[in-house]
Amino acid sequence: MNKTYRLLQFTFYKSLFILTIGLLSCENCFTKNTSSTFSLKEDFKSYWFNGTAEISSFQLTQSRYGAPREGSAVLIFVTEDFLSKDQVKANKKSDKSEVVLKLNRTKNFITGIYPYSIMNSSFTRLGDLNPLVKITTSIQEWCGQAYMQLNRKKKLLIESHSYFEGEADQELSFEDTLTQDELWHWIRTQPDKIPEGSVSLIPSFEFLRLQHKPIQPYEAKINLQTINNQKIMAIVYPTLAHEIKITFNNTPPYLIEEWEEINLNQPEDRTSAKRINTIKIPYWQKNRLGDETLRDSLGLK
């Protein structure tokens, strides 16, 4: 009897052990799929992997020093091979590179006698639900220049350099969080995944430097609205009294049509950009005398 009891007891605990191991090895079996990647659709590949860049020109009205300044803005989206470790463009595809979507966002405008030139470059992994890799922003004008760079590794590592007192040279580190600059990519690659509601968000580097705000995450509220065949992503920063609205088409390739930045304390103080035209060309090959005529189609001087 005791022998039979011990045999049954052994069988019971053996089964319990096997069941426990099975549950531990299948920790996601009873939860939602937590995969961090998604497959790229064929129409996405045919649009973005055809050896060209998408260039969109915009008529810019930039608010600066309390007055509207007329200028131009350009969005250049292009896929390229990227070295993950060094976080720079790869000269050629290899087992050390990955494909990213790069956005170069530029602004040029005049304030009185002197010009402003602003450029933001951001890089995101394709097919990744948490895609940010790197952000850089530079601002040049006759008084001086400012430069910021973010590298996403285990944390967000930020370096900032400026000619302004109190902003000179900074090295900052933050826990991984969402950034406004990468959301321009989310619009083009995964607009249905854009988070809505209250989020912790690092504002655009351009805004932080132009407004001399501390570099840090801020509480923000994101709202998506659909009007006809377009969507509007609105981001509001209550403590900064700042709002940005980006309007884009509701169907692939989700072309960005316009955006607007508003000072909520002074609603008349706003920046706006409206699309003039979009072309797809390998612009890096268009650098000979005579290729300047391509700027005419974009409405760029």
Order of alpha helices (4+ residues) and beta strands (2+ residues): alpha-alpha-beta-beta-beta-beta-beta-beta-beta-beta-beta-beta-alpha-beta-alpha-beta-beta-beta-beta-beta-alpha
